[in-house]
Amino acid sequence: MYLPDEIYEYMNEALSEDGTIVGDAARYVALNKGHMWRPVVTIKTAGMYSVPKSRAMPFAAGIELVHSATLILDDMPSMDNSPIRRGKKTCHLQFGEDIAELCSHYLVSLAD
């Protein structure tokens, strides 16, 4: 399996559907198949030091979750006011500014 796909699957499990709007927003943002080069570099670097992928994966996913949280905040009207991120409406336009703000905090709280 291609490493970004494995990271995506790990994050998909971590962001299980909980039926809340904040959870839906988190899945919408974090599972939007970005490049995932940050977690790939994390896992590859860990491998250079003989750290197994299974042990590095929570940290790699955590880095991607925090990055996704920062993108939410960057896209907000008080910052860039971006309408599109990775080909989809930004979180604040899809769910509202209040949910986007909560979602960014939620994603950071999930990072291991």
C-alpha positions in Angstrom: 0.0 0.0 0.0 1.2 3.5 -0.9 2.2 5.4 2.3 -0.1 8.4 2.0 -3.0 5.9 1.6 -2.0 4.2 4.9 -1.9 7.5 6.6 -5.3 8.4 5.2 -6.7 5.1 6.5 -5.2 5.6 9.9 -6.7 9.1 10.1 -10.0 7.8 8.8 -10.2 5.4 11.8 -9.1 8.1 14.2 -11.8 10.4 13.0 -14.6 7.9 13.3 -18.1 9.1 12.5 -19.6 10.3 15.7 -22.7 12.0 14.4 -21.6 15.5 15.5 -21.3 18.5 13.2 -17.8 19.2 14.5 -16.9 15.6 13.8 -18.3 15.9 10.3 -16.3 19.1 9.8 -13.1 17.4 11.0 -13.6 14.5 8.5 -14.4 17.0 5.7 -11.2 18.8 6.3 -8.7 16.2 7.4 -9.7 13.5 5.0 -9.5 15.7 2.0 -6.5 13.8 0.5 -3.8 16.4 0.6 -0.2 15.7 -0.3 0.5 14.3 3.2 4.2 15.0 2.8 4.6 16.0 6.5 3.5 12.6 7.8 5.4 10.8 5.1 8.6 12.6 6.1 7.9 11.8 9.7 7.5 8.1 9.0 10.5 7.9 6.7 12.7 9.8 9.2 11.5 7.4 12.0 12.4 4.5 9.7 16.0 5.9 9.4 16.3 5.4 13.1 14.7 1.9 13.1 11.4 3.1 14.6 8.7 0.9 13.2 6.0 2.5 11.1 3.3 1.4 13.5 5.0 3.4 16.3 5.5 6.5 14.1 2.0 6.5 12.6 0.2 8.3 15.5 2.8 11.1 15.5 2.6 11.4 11.7 -1.1 11.5 11.7 -1.0 14.1 14.6 1.2 16.3 12.5 -1.3 16.2 9.6 -4.2 16.9 12.0 -2.5 19.9 13.4 -1.7 21.1 9.9 -5.3 20.7 8.9 -6.3 22.7 11.9 -4.0 25.6 10.9 -5.4 25.5 7.4 -8.9 26.0 8.8 -7.8 29.1 10.7 -5.8 30.4 7.8 -8.9 30.2 5.5 -11.2 32.1 7.9 -12.5 35.6 7.0 -10.2 37.2 9.5 -7.2 35.8 7.7 -7.2 34.9 4.0 -10.9 34.5 3.6 -10.3 31.7 1.1 -13.4 30.1 -0.5 -11.7 26.9 -1.7 -9.2 24.5 -0.2 -8.1 21.4 -2.1 -10.9 21.8 -4.6 -13.7 22.0 -2.0 -15.4 24.8 -0.1 -13.4 25.8 2.9 -14.6 24.6 6.3 -16.0 28.0 7.4 -18.1 28.2 4.2 -19.3 24.6 4.4 -20.1 24.5 8.2 -20.0 28.2 9.4 -17.3 30.1 11.2 -18.3 28.9 14.6 -18.0 25.2 13.7 -14.8 25.8 11.8 -13.2 27.4 14.9 -14.4 24.5 17.0 -13.2 22.0 14.4 -9.7 23.4 14.4 -9.5 23.0 18.2 -10.9 19.5 18.0 -8.3 18.5 15.4 -5.5 19.8 17.6 -6.9 17.9 20.6 -6.8 14.6 18.6 -3.1 14.9 17.7 -1.1 12.4 19.7 
